[in-house]
Amino acid sequence: MRKVWVIGGAAAALGLSFVMLLVIGVYLVAGNLLGGVGGAGKTLAKGAVPAAYSTLVQKWGNLCPALNPALLAAQLYQESGFNPRAQSAAAAQGIAQFIPGTWATHGIDGNGDGVRDVWDPNDAIPSAASYDCELASYVKDVPGNVSENMLAAYNAGAYAVIKYKGVPPYKETQNYVKTITTLEQSFAAPVSRLSPTKQAAGAINYAQSKLGTPYLWGGNGTAADGGRFDCSGLTKAAYAHVGITLPRVANDQYNAGPHPSRNELLPGDLVFFSTDLSNSRAIHHVGIYVGGGYMIDAPYTGAVIRFDPIDSADYFGATRVTEDGAKALPTTV
């Protein structure tokens, strides 16, 4: 159970003033930070990939220069949400969503057990990396970004990339490339400071306006819910208020942008708590950071939306929500 910051009377006014100063601070700090996520994403963000697959992704993600672990993780997440039993209407199978004909040609025995099994991530993840790198070799002389051309070849075929001298003018392919390269940022451990987002202050302001609202499991703040929220319902509504659509579930919200470290947190970052500190899919709680080691959150049944400290044994990490990052999340995950 988390310690409650009780607010009442004069304390309420002090608390709200504190939050408003922090909101203003978002914009003051913005001028002093470096922008974007740097580097090639060679290291995975903490727990971004389920622990059962992280070693495979880290190893095979470095198979060729066009690929990196974060890019491979983003591709697997986009394809299946890391579900090794996933099957699409088009008969794509497994964690990497190979169709049978492609698997027959490009599937490899990644774990050396003598069987090429599309349903086994120990085969499918190495096969996805191997296939990506094979495609990269086909389009290596095409102008433009080799990783983007590789992804385009995965979606539309190498011939189309060669014909159009880059990502072909197919909306599906262009969206596929943009989605995965955007998601790559949420799977990479940042190597430079991250810029605050312009929507952060508005999200905090919305959450602040809900202080004192009773918790409701599954609550989205609708009239039918009596204006009540659960933890991820509150964060979803706060960012919807500033035009960013987040997934409904907390562990999917974790992938909506890059991940600042604890000492780089800024007001507006989402902060997450997990039952397994090595696995983002085990996240069970989320709040909106307001500074000073505190968040606004909807904690549990019987409590109200309030300020809580973030430092606890189950603190997992944070996400700096970006508009592009949220848009890139698969709607089926």
Secondary structure, DSSP 8 states (H G I E B T S, - for coil): ----B---THHHHHHHHHHHHHHHHHHHHHTTS--S--S---SB-TTSS-HHHHHHHHHHTTSSTT--HHHHHHHHHHHHTT-TT-B-TT--BTTTTB-HHHHHHH---TT-SS---TT-HHHHHHHHHHHHHHHHHHTTTSSS-HHHHHHHHHHH-HHHHHHTTSS-S-HHHHHHHHHHHHHHHHHB--SS-----TTHHHHHHHHHHTTT-BB-TT-BS-TTTTT-B-HHHHHHHHHHTTT----SSHHHHTTSS----GGG--TT-EEEEESSTT-GGGEEEEEEEEETTEEEE--STT-BSEEEE--STTEEEEE---HHHHHHS-TT-
